[in-house]
Amino acid sequence: MKAASFLLSLLGVVVASSVSSGKSPNVILFIADDVSWNDFGCYGNEGVRTPNIDALAETGLRFTNAYLTASSCSPSRASIVTGRYPHNNGKAAELHLPIADHLPWLPEILREQGYYTALSGKNHMKRVHPRETPPFDHVDTGRSEDNRGGEANWQALTRDRPKDKPFFFWFASYDAHRAWDGDKDWKPEVYGPKTRPEDVVVPPFLLDTPETRDDLASYYNEIRRFDYFIGQVVEELKEQDELENTLIFVLADNGRPFPRAKTRLHDSGMKTALVAHWPEGIRSAGTTASLASVIDLAPTIIEAAGGKAGSTFQGISLSPIFKDKSDSPRRVAFSEHNWHDYEALGRSVRADGFIYLENDRPETAWQGPADSVRSVSHRQLLEAEKAGSLSAAQKDVFLAPRPRIELYNAGKDPHQLNNLAGNPEFSTKQKKLAALLFQWREQTGDSVPEAVSVDEFSRVTGERVVDSFRGETPGESNEASKINRSGPR
């Protein structure tokens, strides 16, 4: 017994002293790839068809203030699986790099608590030196000949899983990552008609042209496919009489792969849809404005499974919100933007309805990742820039140098177009948020390396320009992967 307790402690979990005698809940994370928070129907986008996600939101919890720690694929996923900020995960602060070996992952902890664990779809997470026992009992790409979206095996895994254990499924689609393969794999008899370009919502920082509308329509189609397979899993859970005792989260790893979205610290890149559904565990359903960070998911799930998150987890449990949707255990949320195809280093804090940003590399534009730069939507903006016909919102895609400091009232300025930094009316708010961000960076061991990773791709064409581009990652000089302090919460 002592040996088992010691092993659980090493993995970052302490068995709760009082565990409910009821059945442990199953858990599913549905993670979309490159989908902005307001691109589900239940978040107000009437052009996207997401009936299954909408249904989960209708009877569960819909978070309106949930935030990622990184608007970048692998750093975001690493943050979710460890419950830590990107710069506290070692080299994984940057795209495609590994998580520090010593850090426990959520599925490892749940497996020690008796769970069957499986990952199907996009992985994008790794350690420097893989352990002899992998984090998941089962891993597959989720792809088939007629479905490259990563969802092909979700229903079968749910149906054929071991029935003598609770399960944890990491169901992560490739939808809606460029290039658009959803159009190529489209089955009208399954998914319904494709999205009509006239039905898309064009954000103010893109040009409203036929080409951009076609681009957005293809993006919407991939979201529809993601939603369809969520519905298939939900139906399977109903058939097994397991839906009531399954904790489901639906979210995305970062914003849409369009200019001024993915890789941005603004809401278009960093805010996420977050739907929670658990009939047996959520007592206060509806819409909640409570602040949430994705590093809170792992502690929430561990607690729901009857444990208590260990010291490596920097997030906090969202369970008080399950009991009372007006509860607010979190007061501040922090995010970071590090290298993703291009040199970058920025930090942000959200509190009191405001967003405060610090850019440590203000001399270059935040034009988006390379696949976005190669898109027709970006090319449309480039042509309009040459013609001198861009709006202020669209010019921001190419703005260089950028402001060192940005401050926004998110409620009154949902697209963050009116920078309040330096405005005397908001000087008190700016000082407060700057102090919170400074405290967080100090306590968590963040750093501003002199030699960060440089541009791998052209900022104009998106084509590769160098093969050697890696530098020191943020927090590396401070050994931040060994720092467990969370900073303000």
N, C-alpha and C positions, 0 to 999 in steps of 0.2 A: 504493500500500500504506500509506504514512504517513497519507494522508488518510482511508482507511477505518478505520485504527486509531484516529485522532483522533475520528472520528464515533462509534465504539463506546464510546470513553472518555466522550464527552459523554453518551451514553445510559446510562451507569452500569455498563458491563460491560467487562471486560478478557478478551480471548481467552486461554484457558489455554495455557500453553507446551507442554503435553503432552496432546493430546486423543486419546482412544481412536480407533483406526482403524475401530471398529465403527460401525454405523448409529446416528445420533442417535435418542434415544427420542422417541416421541410423548408428549404430556402432556394429561391431562384433569383439570380441577377440577370435581367435582360439588358444587355448593353449595346446600344446602337453605335455605329461608327460615323462620326462627323455629322451630327444632327443638332441644329440649334434648338434652344429651349422652346421657342414659340412655333415650332414646325410640327406639332401634333395638334389634332383637332381639339382636344380638351384644353389646349392652351391658346385657343382662339384662331387658329389657322383653318379657315373653312375650305381651303383648296386642297388640303391633304386628307386622305381617307385613312383614318386610324380608329375604326370602330371598336377593335378589341382593347387597345390601350385606353380609349375613352370609357369603355365599360368598367375596366378595373378602377379608373379614377372616380367613376360615378359612385361606386360602393366602397372605395378605399380612401386614401389620403392623397391629395394633390398639393405638392409643395410649390409655392410661388416664389420662394427665395432660397433656392438650392444652388450651390456653387461648386465648381470643380477647383482643384488645386493647380491644374495645368491645362491649357487649351492645346494639348499636344498628345498624340495617341499613346505611346508607350509610357511616358512619365505619368499620365493621368491614370492609366490602368495599374501601374505599379503602386501609385498612391492609394488606389481603392483596395488593392489586395493586401497591402501592409498597414493601412490606416495611418500613413505618415506623409509629410510634405515631401515633394520631389527632392529638394536638396538634402533631406534627411534619409534618403534612400541610397546614397552613394552615387555612383556614376549614372544611375537611372534618372537623375535629374534632367538628362538630355535624351533626345529621341534615339531609339534602337540600342541603348546601353543597359547593362545588367544591374539588378538590384544587389546590394551588399549581401554577402553570403550569410551573415549571422542573423539576419532579420527574419522573423517568422511570418508566414503567409496565412491568411485566413483559412484556406482549405486544409492546411496541415493541422491547425488547431481544431477545426471541426471534425476531422478524421479521428483525432485523439479522443474526441467526445462521442465517437461511435457512428459518425456520419459516413455515408458513401459519397464520394466527391467526383465530379466530372466537369470537364471543360469541352465545349463543342463550339467551334467557330474560330474567331480571331483570338490568338493568344497574345503574342507581342510582349511576353514577360519572361525573364530568365534571370538566373544567377550567374556570377562569375564562374563558380565551380558547382555544377548541379549536384544535388545530394543523391545518395544511393537510392533513397526512396523519394520519388517525385511528389510534388505537392498534390496532384490529382490522381485518383485511382484510374481514371480514364481520360484520354485526350484525343480529340479528332478535329479535323479542319472544318467539319460541318458542310463540306462542299460535295456536290454530285455533278453528273454530266448536265443536268437540267436546272441546277441551282448553285450558282457561284456566290450566293449571298451569305453562306455560312450557317444557314438554318436547316439544312436538309435532314439532319439526324436528331433534331430536338424532340420531336414527338416520339420517335422510336426509343430514344434513351429514357424518356419519361415512362414509357410503357414497359420496357424490358429491364429496368433497374432492379437491383436486389430488393426484395420486398421486406426483408427482415431488419432494415436500417432506415433511419431518416436520411434524406439526401440533400446535398448542396450542389446546385448546378450553376455553372458560370456559362450562360448562353450569350455569346458575343457575336453579333453579325458583322459582316464586312459592309453591309448596307448602312450608310450611303456614301461609301468612299469612292472617289474617282479611280479608274474610269467607269462609266456607267455600264455595268453588265446586266442590270435588271431589265433594261429595254430588250437586250438580246435574248434573255431567258424568259421573256414575258409569256404568260399563259392566260389569255382573256377569260377562259372558262374557270380559272382558279382565282385570279386576282381582280377580275373585272376589267373594265376599260382603262386604258392608260390615261394619265392626267392630261387634260387639255391645257395648252399654254395660256389660254385666256383666263384660266382659273387660278393661276399661281399668284402669290403675293410678292411683289418686287420691293425689297427694302430700299430706303432712300439713298443708300450708298452704292447701288447698282443702277445701270442704265435700263430703262424700260424699253427694250428693243425686242423684236421677234427672236433674235439669237439668244439673248439672255433668258427670255421666257421659255424657250425650248430647253435650255440648260437646266433651269429650275424645275421644269416638268419632269425631266429624267431623274433629278434628285428626289422629287416627290414620289416617283414610282418606286424607288428603292425603299423609301420609308413605308410605303404601302406593303411591300413584300415583307419587311421586318414585322409589321403589325399582323399580317396574315398568319405567320408562323407562331407568334405569341398566342393567337386565338386557338391554333391547333393544340398547343401545349395545355392551355386552359381547359379545353374540351376533354383532353385526356385525363387531366386531374379530376374533372367532374365525374368521368366514367369510373375512376378508381375511388371516388368519394374522399379525395385528398385535398381538394381545393380549399376547404375551410381551414385546414391546418397547414397551409403553405404560405410562408412569407415571401411575397414577390416584390421586387423593386424593378422599375423600368427607368432607365436613364440613358445618357450618351456620354462618350469620352471627351468630346469637345464640339465646338460649333461647326456649322455647315462649311464645306470646302469651297468657299467663295470669298472674294475680296472683303476685307474688314470683318471677318468672322473667325474661322479657325486660326489659332495662334494669337488671337487678340486677348488682352486683359479686360476688354469691355464685355458687356453682357452678351453681345452677339457671339463671342467666342467662349466665355467662361461660365456663363449661367447655364444650368442644365434643367431640363424637365426632370422631375422626380415624382414618380407615382409609386405609392406603397399600398399593397393589398394583402390583408391577412384577417379574414373574418373572425377567427378565434382570438386574435391578439390586439386588433385595433378597436378600441372602444369609442373613439371620437372621430368618426369618419367625416369627410368633407374637404374643404380647401383650407390649408394652413399657410399663414404668412410667416411662420417661425423660420428663423435662419437655420440653414443646414449646410454642412460641408460634406463632400463625399468621403472624407476620412472618418466620418461618423458612422458609415455603414457597417464596417467591420465590428466595432464595439457593440453596435445595436444587434447585429446578428449573433455574436458570441453570447450576449446577454439573453437573447431570446432562446438560444440553445441550452441555457442553464449554466453558463459560465460567466466569468468576469474577465474583461480584456486585461492583458498584462501591461507592463510598463513601457513596452516599445510602441504601443498604440497611442498616437497623439490626439485622436478624435474622442468624442464623447457620445454616449448612447442617446438615440432619439426616442427611446421608450417613453419618456414623459409626454411627448407629443402624441403617442399612440393612445394615451389615457385622456389627454386634454389637448386638443389641437391648437388651443390658444397659448399653451405653455411655450416658453422660449429658453431652453437650457443653454443655447449658444447665443452670444451677444455680438461676436465679430467673426468674420470669415476672411482667410488670407489665400491669395493665389500668386503664382509666379509664372513668368515666361522666360524660358531659357532657349538655347539653340534648337531650332527646328528648321533644317535646310539653310537657314541664314543666321548670322550673328545677331544675338539679342540677349537682353538681360533687363527684365522689368519685374516689379512687384506691385501688389495691390491689396487693399483692405476694404471690406464692406462692413458698414455699421450705421445704424440710425437712418437707414434709407439712402446713404451716400456711398459713393465709390471714390477712393483716393488712390492714385497711381503714381509711382516713381519709376522713371525710365533711366537706367544707367548706361544706355547706349542710344542717346537721343539723336545722334547725327545721321542715322539711317531710317528709312521708311519701315512701317509695319504693313507691307503690302500683301502678306499672306504666304502660305507655304508654296513650294514649287509647283505642285499639281494645280493649285489655284491660279498661279501665274500663267500656266500653260493653257488655261481654260478660255473658251470663247467669251465668257463674261468679262474676264480681265482684259482681253484684247479689245473688246468694245470700249472699255474705259480708257485704254491707251489711245485709241483713235480719237475719242472725244477730248482727251487731254491735249493732243496735238492741235486740235481745232479750237481749243480754248473754250469749250462749252460745258465743262463740268460744274456741277453744283458744289456748294461748300462741303456737303456730306461726302460727295464722290472724290473731291480733291484730297480728302483725308487719307485715302488709300495710298497716295504718293507723297504725302507730306514729309519733307526732310529739310532741315532738321525738325524733329518733333519737340513738343514741350517736354521739359524735364519733369514737370509736375502737372498732373491733371486732377480735377475734382468735379464730380457730377452729382446732381440730385437725381437719383435713378427713378424715383416716382414721377417726377415732372419732366424728365428728359430720358425716356426709355432707350433711345438710340445713342445716348451720350454724345451729343453734338455741341453742347454749350458748356465750355470749360470754365468753371468758376474759380479756378486757382488764381490767387492774387486779388480776388474781389473782396474788398474790406468787409462787406456784409457777411461773408462766410469765413472770415479769418479764424474765428474761434473753432469752428468745425474743422478747418484745415489743420490747425495746430494739434487738435485732439487726435485726428486720424494719423497724422504724421508721427506723433508720439507712439501710438499703438503699433504702427508699422516698424518703427525703429526698435521698439521693445521686442517685437516678434523676431526680427532679424537677428538681434543680439542673442536672445535666449535660445534660439534654435540653431545657432551656429552658421547662419547664412554668410556668404562672402561675395565680393565682387572681384573675380580674378582679373589680373592684368591681361592675361593671354587666354581669352575665351575662344571657343570654336568659331571659325570664320565661315564665310559664305561658301557653300558647296555648289550652289546653283546661281545662274544669272538672275538678277532681280528684274530684268526686262523680259527675257525669253523663257525663264524657268529651266533652261538647259544646263547640264552639269559643266562646271568650269574648273574645278580642282578635285583631286583625289585625296589629298592630305589636308584635313580641315579641323581635326580635333584639337582642343586645348584643355585647359583645366576646367573642371566642372564646378559650379557654385557649391560652396560648403566643403569642398574637398580638402582645402588647406586647414580647415578647422575640425576635420574628422567628424563632420556633422552626422554621419550615419550612426555614430555611437552616442549621439545626444538625443535623449528622449523627452526633454522639456518641450512643451507644446506652445509656449508663449500664451498671450491672452486668448481666452475662449469665450 
